[in-house]
Amino acid sequence: MADKSPLTELTAQLPPDWKRTALFHAPEGFEREWRAWLGAAVHEEDLSLLRWWGQRADRAA
């Protein structure tokens, strides 16, 4: 049997919708880190979307 990491044990104790909750509510005491992570995630998503549209435009030309 594989050893469970502390992170695996912690996530097993969280409610089923913990990811959605964490996305919209900063964990108490970690607001600054949460905002930095969310900002970076939004930026990466924007870049990904721009690359996708760029590829569509290249194929259409």
N, CA, C, O and CB atoms as a CASP TS submission, in Angstrom:
PFRMAT TS
TARGET T0000
AUTHOR 0000-0000-0000
METHOD Language model
MODEL 1
PARENT N/A
ATOM      1  N   MET     1       0.842  -1.172   0.000  1.00  0.00           N
ATOM      2  CA  MET     1       0.000   0.000   0.000  1.00  0.00           C
ATOM      3  C   MET     1       0.895   1.245   0.000  1.00  0.00           C
ATOM      4  O   MET     1       1.880   1.305   0.736  1.00  0.00           O
ATOM      5  CB  MET     1      -0.962  -0.008   1.222  1.00  0.00           C
ATOM      6  N   ALA     2       0.555   2.219  -0.813  1.00  0.00           N
ATOM      7  CA  ALA     2       1.354   3.442  -0.926  1.00  0.00           C
ATOM      8  C   ALA     2       1.131   4.323   0.303  1.00  0.00           C
ATOM      9  O   ALA     2       0.033   4.400   0.856  1.00  0.00           O
ATOM     10  CB  ALA     2       0.995   4.218  -2.224  1.00  0.00           C
ATOM     11  N   ASP     3       2.216   4.982   0.705  1.00  0.00           N
ATOM     12  CA  ASP     3       2.094   5.928   1.820  1.00  0.00           C
ATOM     13  C   ASP     3       1.331   7.156   1.365  1.00  0.00           C
ATOM     14  O   ASP     3       1.511   7.638   0.247  1.00  0.00           O
ATOM     15  CB  ASP     3       3.486   6.329   2.365  1.00  0.00           C
ATOM     16  N   LYS     4       0.480   7.653   2.242  1.00  0.00           N
ATOM     17  CA  LYS     4      -0.272   8.865   1.930  1.00  0.00           C
ATOM     18  C   LYS     4       0.521  10.067   2.407  1.00  0.00           C
ATOM     19  O   LYS     4       1.022  10.084   3.532  1.00  0.00           O
ATOM     20  CB  LYS     4      -1.683   8.839   2.581  1.00  0.00           C
ATOM     21  N   SER     5       0.633  11.067   1.555  1.00  0.00           N
ATOM     22  CA  SER     5       1.295  12.296   1.957  1.00  0.00           C
ATOM     23  C   SER     5       0.357  13.088   2.859  1.00  0.00           C
ATOM     24  O   SER     5      -0.851  12.854   2.852  1.00  0.00           O
ATOM     25  CB  SER     5       1.717  13.133   0.720  1.00  0.00           C
ATOM     26  N   PRO     6       0.900  14.021   3.635  1.00  0.00           N
ATOM     27  CA  PRO     6       0.024  14.861   4.469  1.00  0.00           C
ATOM     28  C   PRO     6      -1.005  15.620   3.631  1.00  0.00           C
ATOM     29  O   PRO     6      -2.133  15.836   4.075  1.00  0.00           O
ATOM     30  CB  PRO     6       0.862  15.854   5.280  1.00  0.00           C
ATOM     31  N   LEU     7      -0.615  16.025   2.422  1.00  0.00           N
ATOM     32  CA  LEU     7      -1.552  16.737   1.557  1.00  0.00           C
ATOM     33  C   LEU     7      -2.697  15.833   1.129  1.00  0.00           C
ATOM     34  O   LEU     7      -3.850  16.264   1.089  1.00  0.00           O
ATOM     35  CB  LEU     7      -0.832  17.287   0.328  1.00  0.00           C
ATOM     36  N   THR     8      -2.390  14.597   0.812  1.00  0.00           N
ATOM     37  CA  THR     8      -3.418  13.640   0.430  1.00  0.00           C
ATOM     38  C   THR     8      -4.378  13.392   1.593  1.00  0.00           C
ATOM     39  O   THR     8      -5.592  13.319   1.399  1.00  0.00           O
ATOM     40  CB  THR     8      -2.779  12.321  -0.028  1.00  0.00           C
ATOM     41  N   GLU     9      -3.839  13.266   2.772  1.00  0.00           N
ATOM     42  CA  GLU     9      -4.688  13.055   3.944  1.00  0.00           C
ATOM     43  C   GLU     9      -5.574  14.269   4.199  1.00  0.00           C
ATOM     44  O   GLU     9      -6.749  14.128   4.540  1.00  0.00           O
ATOM     45  CB  GLU     9      -3.830  12.760   5.182  1.00  0.00           C
ATOM     46  N   LEU    10      -5.000  15.475   4.029  1.00  0.00           N
ATOM     47  CA  LEU    10      -5.778  16.688   4.249  1.00  0.00           C
ATOM     48  C   LEU    10      -6.918  16.804   3.242  1.00  0.00           C
ATOM     49  O   LEU    10      -8.051  17.092   3.627  1.00  0.00           O
ATOM     50  CB  LEU    10      -4.877  17.918   4.166  1.00  0.00           C
ATOM     51  N   THR    11      -6.638  16.586   1.970  1.00  0.00           N
ATOM     52  CA  THR    11      -7.686  16.720   0.961  1.00  0.00           C
ATOM     53  C   THR    11      -8.766  15.659   1.126  1.00  0.00           C
ATOM     54  O   THR    11      -9.916  15.891   0.752  1.00  0.00           O
ATOM     55  CB  THR    11      -7.086  16.633  -0.431  1.00  0.00           C
ATOM     56  N   ALA    12      -8.419  14.505   1.675  1.00  0.00           N
ATOM     57  CA  ALA    12      -9.418  13.466   1.914  1.00  0.00           C
ATOM     58  C   ALA    12     -10.410  13.894   2.997  1.00  0.00           C
ATOM     59  O   ALA    12     -11.537  13.401   3.034  1.00  0.00           O
ATOM     60  CB  ALA    12      -8.734  12.151   2.313  1.00  0.00           C
ATOM     61  N   GLN    13      -9.996  14.806   3.877  1.00  0.00           N
ATOM     62  CA  GLN    13     -10.867  15.257   4.956  1.00  0.00           C
ATOM     63  C   GLN    13     -11.745  16.439   4.554  1.00  0.00           C
ATOM     64  O   GLN    13     -12.683  16.781   5.274  1.00  0.00           O
ATOM     65  CB  GLN    13     -10.039  15.629   6.155  1.00  0.00           C
ATOM     66  N   LEU    14     -11.457  17.059   3.429  1.00  0.00           N
ATOM     67  CA  LEU    14     -12.199  18.244   3.001  1.00  0.00           C
ATOM     68  C   LEU    14     -13.524  17.853   2.349  1.00  0.00           C
ATOM     69  O   LEU    14     -13.663  16.739   1.844  1.00  0.00           O
ATOM     70  CB  LEU    14     -11.357  19.081   2.027  1.00  0.00           C
ATOM     71  N   PRO    15     -14.496  18.766   2.358  1.00  0.00           N
ATOM     72  CA  PRO    15     -15.783  18.465   1.708  1.00  0.00           C
ATOM     73  C   PRO    15     -15.600  18.275   0.201  1.00  0.00           C
ATOM     74  O   PRO    15     -14.619  18.760  -0.364  1.00  0.00           O
ATOM     75  CB  PRO    15     -16.807  19.597   1.980  1.00  0.00           C
ATOM     76  N   PRO    16     -16.529  17.579  -0.456  1.00  0.00           N
ATOM     77  CA  PRO    16     -16.385  17.270  -1.887  1.00  0.00           C
ATOM     78  C   PRO    16     -16.215  18.495  -2.779  1.00  0.00           C
ATOM     79  O   PRO    16     -15.540  18.415  -3.806  1.00  0.00           O
ATOM     80  CB  PRO    16     -17.577  16.501  -2.350  1.00  0.00           C
ATOM     81  N   ASP    17     -16.809  19.616  -2.411  1.00  0.00           N
ATOM     82  CA  ASP    17     -16.719  20.801  -3.267  1.00  0.00           C
ATOM     83  C   ASP    17     -15.623  21.769  -2.811  1.00  0.00           C
ATOM     84  O   ASP    17     -15.718  22.972  -3.058  1.00  0.00           O
ATOM     85  CB  ASP    17     -18.059  21.523  -3.294  1.00  0.00           C
ATOM     86  N   TRP    18     -14.581  21.249  -2.144  1.00  0.00           N
ATOM     87  CA  TRP    18     -13.550  22.122  -1.592  1.00  0.00           C
ATOM     88  C   TRP    18     -12.811  22.907  -2.664  1.00  0.00           C
ATOM     89  O   TRP    18     -12.418  24.048  -2.417  1.00  0.00           O
ATOM     90  CB  TRP    18     -12.566  21.312  -0.796  1.00  0.00           C
ATOM     91  N   LYS    19     -12.609  22.335  -3.847  1.00  0.00           N
ATOM     92  CA  LYS    19     -11.876  23.055  -4.891  1.00  0.00           C
ATOM     93  C   LYS    19     -12.663  24.281  -5.348  1.00  0.00           C
ATOM     94  O   LYS    19     -12.099  25.361  -5.527  1.00  0.00           O
ATOM     95  CB  LYS    19     -11.588  22.127  -6.092  1.00  0.00           C
ATOM     96  N   ARG    20     -13.953  24.106  -5.531  1.00  0.00           N
ATOM     97  CA  ARG    20     -14.783  25.241  -5.939  1.00  0.00           C
ATOM     98  C   ARG    20     -14.803  26.307  -4.848  1.00  0.00           C
ATOM     99  O   ARG    20     -14.689  27.498  -5.138  1.00  0.00           O
ATOM    100  CB  ARG    20     -16.218  24.777  -6.258  1.00  0.00           C
ATOM    101  N   THR    21     -14.946  25.890  -3.619  1.00  0.00           N
ATOM    102  CA  THR    21     -14.958  26.830  -2.499  1.00  0.00           C
ATOM    103  C   THR    21     -13.631  27.579  -2.416  1.00  0.00           C
ATOM    104  O   THR    21     -13.617  28.795  -2.221  1.00  0.00           O
ATOM    105  CB  THR    21     -15.238  26.092  -1.176  1.00  0.00           C
ATOM    106  N   ALA    22     -12.527  26.870  -2.561  1.00  0.00           N
ATOM    107  CA  ALA    22     -11.206  27.500  -2.478  1.00  0.00           C
ATOM    108  C   ALA    22     -10.993  28.487  -3.616  1.00  0.00           C
ATOM    109  O   ALA    22     -10.264  29.465  -3.450  1.00  0.00           O
ATOM    110  CB  ALA    22     -10.105  26.438  -2.497  1.00  0.00           C
ATOM    111  N   LEU    23     -11.602  28.255  -4.750  1.00  0.00           N
ATOM    112  CA  LEU    23     -11.443  29.146  -5.888  1.00  0.00           C
ATOM    113  C   LEU    23     -12.089  30.501  -5.626  1.00  0.00           C
ATOM    114  O   LEU    23     -11.574  31.526  -6.073  1.00  0.00           O
ATOM    115  CB  LEU    23     -12.037  28.515  -7.137  1.00  0.00           C
ATOM    116  N   PHE    24     -13.206  30.519  -4.910  1.00  0.00           N
ATOM    117  CA  PHE    24     -13.942  31.758  -4.717  1.00  0.00           C
ATOM    118  C   PHE    24     -13.738  32.402  -3.349  1.00  0.00           C
ATOM    119  O   PHE    24     -14.120  33.556  -3.150  1.00  0.00           O
ATOM    120  CB  PHE    24     -15.384  31.504  -4.924  1.00  0.00           C
ATOM    121  N   HIS    25     -13.151  31.686  -2.419  1.00  0.00           N
ATOM    122  CA  HIS    25     -12.933  32.230  -1.076  1.00  0.00           C
ATOM    123  C   HIS    25     -11.491  31.971  -0.672  1.00  0.00           C
ATOM    124  O   HIS    25     -11.047  30.825  -0.606  1.00  0.00           O
ATOM    125  CB  HIS    25     -13.920  31.604  -0.042  1.00  0.00           C
ATOM    126  N   ALA    26     -10.768  33.051  -0.402  1.00  0.00           N
ATOM    127  CA  ALA    26      -9.366  32.906   0.009  1.00  0.00           C
ATOM    128  C   ALA    26      -9.282  32.195   1.354  1.00  0.00           C
ATOM    129  O   ALA    26     -10.060  32.487   2.262  1.00  0.00           O
ATOM    130  CB  ALA    26      -8.672  34.287   0.089  1.00  0.00           C
ATOM    131  N   PRO    27      -8.335  31.257   1.484  1.00  0.00           N
ATOM    132  CA  PRO    27      -8.153  30.610   2.781  1.00  0.00           C
ATOM    133  C   PRO    27      -7.730  31.653   3.824  1.00  0.00           C
ATOM    134  O   PRO    27      -6.889  32.506   3.544  1.00  0.00           O
ATOM    135  CB  PRO    27      -7.096  29.470   2.684  1.00  0.00           C
ATOM    136  N   GLU    28      -8.294  31.584   4.980  1.00  0.00           N
ATOM    137  CA  GLU    28      -8.004  32.562   6.031  1.00  0.00           C
ATOM    138  C   GLU    28      -6.513  32.572   6.357  1.00  0.00           C
ATOM    139  O   GLU    28      -5.910  31.530   6.611  1.00  0.00           O
ATOM    140  CB  GLU    28      -8.825  32.254   7.299  1.00  0.00           C
ATOM    141  N   GLY    29      -5.941  33.756   6.344  1.00  0.00           N
ATOM    142  CA  GLY    29      -4.519  33.908   6.629  1.00  0.00           C
ATOM    143  C   GLY    29      -3.630  33.809   5.407  1.00  0.00           C
ATOM    144  O   GLY    29      -2.429  34.060   5.504  1.00  0.00           O
ATOM    145  N   PHE    30      -4.187  33.448   4.255  1.00  0.00           N
ATOM    146  CA  PHE    30      -3.401  33.286   3.036  1.00  0.00           C
ATOM    147  C   PHE    30      -3.962  34.127   1.891  1.00  0.00           C
ATOM    148  O   PHE    30      -3.834  33.763   0.722  1.00  0.00           O
ATOM    149  CB  PHE    30      -3.358  31.816   2.631  1.00  0.00           C
ATOM    150  N   GLU    31      -4.581  35.250   2.236  1.00  0.00           N
ATOM    151  CA  GLU    31      -5.223  36.079   1.212  1.00  0.00           C
ATOM    152  C   GLU    31      -4.224  36.573   0.166  1.00  0.00           C
ATOM    153  O   GLU    31      -4.507  36.521  -1.031  1.00  0.00           O
ATOM    154  CB  GLU    31      -5.918  37.270   1.862  1.00  0.00           C
ATOM    155  N   ARG    32      -3.059  37.051   0.608  1.00  0.00           N
ATOM    156  CA  ARG    32      -2.058  37.576  -0.331  1.00  0.00           C
ATOM    157  C   ARG    32      -1.577  36.495  -1.298  1.00  0.00           C
ATOM    158  O   ARG    32      -1.497  36.723  -2.505  1.00  0.00           O
ATOM    159  CB  ARG    32      -0.861  38.159   0.437  1.00  0.00           C
ATOM    160  N   GLU    33      -1.261  35.329  -0.766  1.00  0.00           N
ATOM    161  CA  GLU    33      -0.804  34.229  -1.623  1.00  0.00           C
ATOM    162  C   GLU    33      -1.908  33.779  -2.570  1.00  0.00           C
ATOM    163  O   GLU    33      -1.652  33.474  -3.734  1.00  0.00           O
ATOM    164  CB  GLU    33      -0.331  33.044  -0.771  1.00  0.00           C
ATOM    165  N   TRP    34      -3.135  33.740  -2.063  1.00  0.00           N
ATOM    166  CA  TRP    34      -4.274  33.318  -2.877  1.00  0.00           C
ATOM    167  C   TRP    34      -4.475  34.271  -4.041  1.00  0.00           C
ATOM    168  O   TRP    34      -4.686  33.842  -5.176  1.00  0.00           O
ATOM    169  CB  TRP    34      -5.550  33.240  -2.028  1.00  0.00           C
ATOM    170  N   ARG    35      -4.408  35.583  -3.753  1.00  0.00           N
ATOM    171  CA  ARG    35      -4.579  36.575  -4.824  1.00  0.00           C
ATOM    172  C   ARG    35      -3.458  36.469  -5.861  1.00  0.00           C
ATOM    173  O   ARG    35      -3.711  36.589  -7.060  1.00  0.00           O
ATOM    174  CB  ARG    35      -4.615  37.998  -4.233  1.00  0.00           C
ATOM    175  N   ALA    36      -2.233  36.246  -5.408  1.00  0.00           N
ATOM    176  CA  ALA    36      -1.104  36.089  -6.333  1.00  0.00           C
ATOM    177  C   ALA    36      -1.301  34.850  -7.203  1.00  0.00           C
ATOM    178  O   ALA    36      -1.073  34.894  -8.412  1.00  0.00           O
ATOM    179  CB  ALA    36       0.232  35.991  -5.555  1.00  0.00           C
ATOM    180  N   TRP    37      -1.724  33.745  -6.588  1.00  0.00           N
ATOM    181  CA  TRP    37      -1.950  32.522  -7.352  1.00  0.00           C
ATOM    182  C   TRP    37      -3.080  32.708  -8.352  1.00  0.00           C
ATOM    183  O   TRP    37      -2.969  32.306  -9.511  1.00  0.00           O
ATOM    184  CB  TRP    37      -2.263  31.354  -6.416  1.00  0.00           C
ATOM    185  N   LEU    38      -4.167  33.319  -7.898  1.00  0.00           N
ATOM    186  CA  LEU    38      -5.313  33.512  -8.780  1.00  0.00           C
ATOM    187  C   LEU    38      -4.955  34.427  -9.942  1.00  0.00           C
ATOM    188  O   LEU    38      -5.363  34.177 -11.076  1.00  0.00           O
ATOM    189  CB  LEU    38      -6.497  34.086  -8.002  1.00  0.00           C
ATOM    190  N   GLY    39      -4.194  35.488  -9.670  1.00  0.00           N
ATOM    191  CA  GLY    39      -3.753  36.383 -10.736  1.00  0.00           C
ATOM    192  C   GLY    39      -2.892  35.662 -11.767  1.00  0.00           C
ATOM    193  O   GLY    39      -3.052  35.865 -12.970  1.00  0.00           O
ATOM    194  N   ALA    40      -1.979  34.817 -11.289  1.00  0.00           N
ATOM    195  CA  ALA    40      -1.118  34.052 -12.201  1.00  0.00           C
ATOM    196  C   ALA    40      -1.946  33.057 -13.013  1.00  0.00           C
ATOM    197  O   ALA    40      -1.693  32.865 -14.202  1.00  0.00           O
ATOM    198  CB  ALA    40      -0.014  33.308 -11.412  1.00  0.00           C
ATOM    199  N   ALA    41      -2.930  32.426 -12.381  1.00  0.00           N
ATOM    200  CA  ALA    41      -3.775  31.460 -13.086  1.00  0.00           C
ATOM    201  C   ALA    41      -4.596  32.152 -14.172  1.00  0.00           C
ATOM    202  O   ALA    41      -4.734  31.623 -15.275  1.00  0.00           O
ATOM    203  CB  ALA    41      -4.706  30.734 -12.097  1.00  0.00           C
ATOM    204  N   VAL    42      -5.139  33.322 -13.871  1.00  0.00           N
ATOM    205  CA  VAL    42      -5.922  34.074 -14.858  1.00  0.00           C
ATOM    206  C   VAL    42      -5.031  34.487 -16.023  1.00  0.00           C
ATOM    207  O   VAL    42      -5.442  34.404 -17.180  1.00  0.00           O
ATOM    208  CB  VAL    42      -6.574  35.322 -14.209  1.00  0.00           C
ATOM    209  N   HIS    43      -3.819  34.929 -15.724  1.00  0.00           N
ATOM    210  CA  HIS    43      -2.883  35.333 -16.778  1.00  0.00           C
ATOM    211  C   HIS    43      -2.565  34.153 -17.707  1.00  0.00           C
ATOM    212  O   HIS    43      -2.573  34.303 -18.929  1.00  0.00           O
ATOM    213  CB  HIS    43      -1.580  35.889 -16.156  1.00  0.00           C
ATOM    214  N   GLU    44      -2.289  32.999 -17.131  1.00  0.00           N
ATOM    215  CA  GLU    44      -1.995  31.815 -17.947  1.00  0.00           C
ATOM    216  C   GLU    44      -3.196  31.412 -18.789  1.00  0.00           C
ATOM    217  O   GLU    44      -3.035  31.002 -19.939  1.00  0.00           O
ATOM    218  CB  GLU    44      -1.569  30.645 -17.057  1.00  0.00           C
ATOM    219  N   GLU    45      -4.375  31.522 -18.242  1.00  0.00           N
ATOM    220  CA  GLU    45      -5.586  31.197 -19.000  1.00  0.00           C
ATOM    221  C   GLU    45      -5.760  32.165 -20.165  1.00  0.00           C
ATOM    222  O   GLU    45      -6.130  31.756 -21.265  1.00  0.00           O
ATOM    223  CB  GLU    45      -6.829  31.233 -18.085  1.00  0.00           C
ATOM    224  N   ASP    46      -5.496  33.444 -19.926  1.00  0.00           N
ATOM    225  CA  ASP    46      -5.579  34.442 -21.004  1.00  0.00           C
ATOM    226  C   ASP    46      -4.592  34.120 -22.120  1.00  0.00           C
ATOM    227  O   ASP    46      -4.942  34.174 -23.299  1.00  0.00           O
ATOM    228  CB  ASP    46      -5.308  35.856 -20.454  1.00  0.00           C
ATOM    229  N   LEU    47      -3.353  33.784 -21.744  1.00  0.00           N
ATOM    230  CA  LEU    47      -2.341  33.447 -22.751  1.00  0.00           C
ATOM    231  C   LEU    47      -2.752  32.211 -23.543  1.00  0.00           C
ATOM    232  O   LEU    47      -2.578  32.162 -24.760  1.00  0.00           O
ATOM    233  CB  LEU    47      -0.974  33.214 -22.084  1.00  0.00           C
ATOM    234  N   SER    48      -3.292  31.228 -22.857  1.00  0.00           N
ATOM    235  CA  SER    48      -3.732  30.011 -23.527  1.00  0.00           C
ATOM    236  C   SER    48      -4.843  30.314 -24.533  1.00  0.00           C
ATOM    237  O   SER    48      -4.838  29.796 -25.649  1.00  0.00           O
ATOM    238  CB  SER    48      -4.213  28.980 -22.497  1.00  0.00           C
ATOM    239  N   LEU    49      -5.782  31.148 -24.131  1.00  0.00           N
ATOM    240  CA  LEU    49      -6.885  31.508 -25.023  1.00  0.00           C
ATOM    241  C   LEU    49      -6.370  32.293 -26.234  1.00  0.00           C
ATOM    242  O   LEU    49      -6.824  32.064 -27.355  1.00  0.00           O
ATOM    243  CB  LEU    49      -7.944  32.333 -24.263  1.00  0.00           C
ATOM    244  N   LEU    50      -5.439  33.204 -26.020  1.00  0.00           N
ATOM    245  CA  LEU    50      -4.871  33.964 -27.135  1.00  0.00           C
ATOM    246  C   LEU    50      -4.115  33.056 -28.108  1.00  0.00           C
ATOM    247  O   LEU    50      -4.206  33.232 -29.323  1.00  0.00           O
ATOM    248  CB  LEU    50      -3.935  35.055 -26.606  1.00  0.00           C
ATOM    249  N   ARG    51      -3.367  32.081 -27.570  1.00  0.00           N
ATOM    250  CA  ARG    51      -2.671  31.120 -28.444  1.00  0.00           C
ATOM    251  C   ARG    51      -3.672  30.318 -29.266  1.00  0.00           C
ATOM    252  O   ARG    51      -3.455  30.079 -30.454  1.00  0.00           O
ATOM    253  CB  ARG    51      -1.786  30.165 -27.609  1.00  0.00           C
ATOM    254  N   TRP    52      -4.763  29.905 -28.638  1.00  0.00           N
ATOM    255  CA  TRP    52      -5.782  29.121 -29.344  1.00  0.00           C
ATOM    256  C   TRP    52      -6.380  29.939 -30.483  1.00  0.00           C
ATOM    257  O   TRP    52      -6.506  29.439 -31.600  1.00  0.00           O
ATOM    258  CB  TRP    52      -6.895  28.663 -28.371  1.00  0.00           C
ATOM    259  N   TRP    53      -6.753  31.203 -30.212  1.00  0.00           N
ATOM    260  CA  TRP    53      -7.309  32.050 -31.263  1.00  0.00           C
ATOM    261  C   TRP    53      -6.275  32.314 -32.349  1.00  0.00           C
ATOM    262  O   TRP    53      -6.622  32.377 -33.529  1.00  0.00           O
ATOM    263  CB  TRP    53      -7.808  33.374 -30.677  1.00  0.00           C
ATOM    264  N   GLY    54      -5.013  32.468 -31.970  1.00  0.00           N
ATOM    265  CA  GLY    54      -3.960  32.673 -32.957  1.00  0.00           C
ATOM    266  C   GLY    54      -3.820  31.474 -33.887  1.00  0.00           C
ATOM    267  O   GLY    54      -3.624  31.640 -35.091  1.00  0.00           O
ATOM    268  N   GLN    55      -3.920  30.267 -33.335  1.00  0.00           N
ATOM    269  CA  GLN    55      -3.843  29.064 -34.160  1.00  0.00           C
ATOM    270  C   GLN    55      -5.033  28.963 -35.096  1.00  0.00           C
ATOM    271  O   GLN    55      -4.885  28.527 -36.237  1.00  0.00           O
ATOM    272  CB  GLN    55      -3.762  27.822 -33.284  1.00  0.00           C
ATOM    273  N   ARG    56      -6.198  29.354 -34.636  1.00  0.00           N
ATOM    274  CA  ARG    56      -7.390  29.337 -35.509  1.00  0.00           C
ATOM    275  C   ARG    56      -7.200  30.306 -36.666  1.00  0.00           C
ATOM    276  O   ARG    56      -7.521  29.988 -37.811  1.00  0.00           O
ATOM    277  CB  ARG    56      -8.675  29.705 -34.709  1.00  0.00           C
ATOM    278  N   ALA    57      -6.680  31.481 -36.365  1.00  0.00           N
ATOM    279  CA  ALA    57      -6.476  32.495 -37.402  1.00  0.00           C
ATOM    280  C   ALA    57      -5.445  32.007 -38.410  1.00  0.00           C
ATOM    281  O   ALA    57      -5.600  32.231 -39.611  1.00  0.00           O
ATOM    282  CB  ALA    57      -6.028  33.837 -36.778  1.00  0.00           C
ATOM    283  N   ASP    58      -4.390  31.340 -37.933  1.00  0.00           N
ATOM    284  CA  ASP    58      -3.360  30.825 -38.841  1.00  0.00           C
ATOM    285  C   ASP    58      -3.953  29.761 -39.777  1.00  0.00           C
ATOM    286  O   ASP    58      -3.616  29.724 -40.960  1.00  0.00           O
ATOM    287  CB  ASP    58      -2.173  30.233 -38.035  1.00  0.00           C
ATOM    288  N   ARG    59      -4.811  28.918 -39.263  1.00  0.00           N
ATOM    289  CA  ARG    59      -5.404  27.856 -40.085  1.00  0.00           C
ATOM    290  C   ARG    59      -6.400  28.433 -41.101  1.00  0.00           C
ATOM    291  O   ARG    59      -6.549  27.903 -42.203  1.00  0.00           O
ATOM    292  CB  ARG    59      -6.107  26.816 -39.185  1.00  0.00           C
ATOM    293  N   ALA    60      -7.075  29.515 -40.723  1.00  0.00           N
ATOM    294  CA  ALA    60      -8.079  30.099 -41.611  1.00  0.00           C
ATOM    295  C   ALA    60      -7.433  30.876 -42.751  1.00  0.00           C
ATOM    296  O   ALA    60      -8.055  31.078 -43.794  1.00  0.00           O
ATOM    297  CB  ALA    60      -9.012  31.012 -40.826  1.00  0.00           C
ATOM    298  N   ALA    61      -6.210  31.307 -42.564  1.00  0.00           N
ATOM    299  CA  ALA    61      -5.556  32.143 -43.592  1.00  0.00           C
ATOM    300  C   ALA    61      -5.059  31.345 -44.757  1.00  0.00           C
ATOM    301  O   ALA    61      -4.491  31.908 -45.693  1.00  0.00           O
ATOM    302  CB  ALA    61      -4.408  32.902 -42.999  1.00  0.00           C
TER
END
